[in-house]
Amino acid sequence: MIQRFTSDPSHIDELTQTMQLSAEDPEHWTKEYTDPTSQEKWLLILVETDYHGGRHPILIKLPEPSQAELISIALHSSSKDEIATAAALLNYNERDLGFGFREELIKLLEERTIQPGFRWTEMKRWRIPTIIQECDLSDGVNRHPIMGKLDSEIDADYQYFQDIATRARTLINSATKG
């Protein structure tokens, strides 16, 4: 049973079969469903639509979780589906809606690994690299717009993403060596 969202295609198919389609926006790859029993609204989005063969579905209970809620779910949930989906939504929200999260998330991930008594458990070895991968934190590509910016501003943006990518790769190395 999902509480807020899922990215499991078979679970999405199973759930949407019992719901009523209430709106569809093919331009933005979204569908809104209503659960006839609870009257809850759900949004089906397709992420990574710019990749050939992409379009990973995510079903989200409305209202959509905030960036802070997504970060908390990624860091604290015991469900691998929720963790990976929350991280994928953070990435989607940044790319498509302009909601930043990188510095806050990488800092929280780093803080977790330097806590007194921290140990690399199997779940932590899975969680941290999964969050980094789903959020593209280890990719140093500048995601900020460059039009109308000075060279120094573009360079600062580039350095920002490079710094986060380096920190993310350090965390992945720690997780694999543990």
QUIVEN-V194855 format. One record per residue. N is the residue number from 1. SS is DSSP state (hx for helix, st for strand, lp for the rest). NEAR is the number of other ideal C-beta (glycine too) atoms within 10 Angstrom. Layout:
N,SS,NEAR ; N,SS,NEAR
This chain:
1,lp,5 ; 2,lp,18 ; 3,lp,10 ; 4,lp,19 ; 5,st,23 ; 6,st,22 ; 7,lp,22 ; 8,lp,17 ; 9,hx,11 ; 10,hx,8 ; 11,hx,15 ; 12,hx,18 ; 13,hx,11 ; 14,hx,11 ; 15,hx,18 ; 16,hx,17 ; 17,hx,7 ; 18,lp,10 ; 19,st,20 ; 20,st,10 ; 21,st,11 ; 22,st,11 ; 23,st,11 ; 24,st,13 ; 25,st,11 ; 26,lp,7 ; 27,lp,6 ; 28,lp,11 ; 29,lp,15 ; 30,st,14 ; 31,st,20 ; 32,st,16 ; 33,st,21 ; 34,st,16 ; 35,st,15 ; 36,lp,10 ; 37,lp,8 ; 38,lp,9 ; 39,lp,7 ; 40,lp,12 ; 41,st,16 ; 42,st,20 ; 43,st,18 ; 44,st,19 ; 45,st,22 ; 46,st,15 ; 47,st,22 ; 48,lp,13 ; 49,lp,13 ; 50,lp,9 ; 51,lp,9 ; 52,lp,5 ; 53,lp,5 ; 54,lp,10 ; 55,lp,13 ; 56,st,15 ; 57,st,18 ; 58,st,19 ; 59,st,24 ; 60,st,20 ; 61,st,17 ; 62,lp,13 ; 63,lp,9 ; 64,lp,14 ; 65,lp,19 ; 66,lp,11 ; 67,hx,17 ; 68,hx,10 ; 69,hx,13 ; 70,hx,27 ; 71,hx,21 ; 72,hx,14 ; 73,hx,21 ; 74,hx,27 ; 75,hx,17 ; 76,hx,11 ; 77,lp,17 ; 78,lp,8 ; 79,lp,13 ; 80,hx,13 ; 81,hx,14 ; 82,hx,20 ; 83,hx,22 ; 84,hx,20 ; 85,hx,27 ; 86,hx,27 ; 87,hx,26 ; 88,hx,24 ; 89,hx,28 ; 90,hx,27 ; 91,hx,20 ; 92,hx,21 ; 93,hx,19 ; 94,hx,17 ; 95,hx,14 ; 96,hx,14 ; 97,hx,8 ; 98,lp,10 ; 99,lp,14 ; 100,lp,13 ; 101,lp,20 ; 102,hx,21 ; 103,hx,12 ; 104,hx,13 ; 105,hx,23 ; 106,hx,23 ; 107,hx,12 ; 108,hx,14 ; 109,hx,22 ; 110,hx,15 ; 111,hx,10 ; 112,hx,14 ; 113,hx,14 ; 114,lp,7 ; 115,lp,8 ; 116,lp,4 ; 117,lp,4 ; 118,lp,11 ; 119,lp,7 ; 120,lp,14 ; 121,lp,10 ; 122,hx,8 ; 123,hx,11 ; 124,hx,16 ; 125,hx,16 ; 126,hx,14 ; 127,hx,23 ; 128,hx,24 ; 129,hx,19 ; 130,hx,17 ; 131,hx,25 ; 132,hx,24 ; 133,hx,17 ; 134,hx,21 ; 135,hx,27 ; 136,lp,21 ; 137,lp,27 ; 138,lp,18 ; 139,lp,14 ; 140,lp,18 ; 141,lp,9 ; 142,lp,15 ; 143,lp,16 ; 144,lp,14 ; 145,lp,10 ; 146,lp,11 ; 147,lp,5 ; 148,lp,6 ; 149,lp,13 ; 150,lp,8 ; 151,hx,8 ; 152,hx,8 ; 153,hx,12 ; 154,hx,15 ; 155,hx,12 ; 156,hx,13 ; 157,hx,16 ; 158,hx,15 ; 159,hx,12 ; 160,hx,16 ; 161,hx,18 ; 162,hx,13 ; 163,hx,14 ; 164,hx,22 ; 165,hx,19 ; 166,hx,12 ; 167,hx,18 ; 168,hx,26 ; 169,hx,15 ; 170,hx,14 ; 171,hx,20 ; 172,hx,16 ; 173,hx,11 ; 174,hx,16 ; 175,hx,19 ; 176,hx,10 ; 177,hx,8 ; 178,lp,11
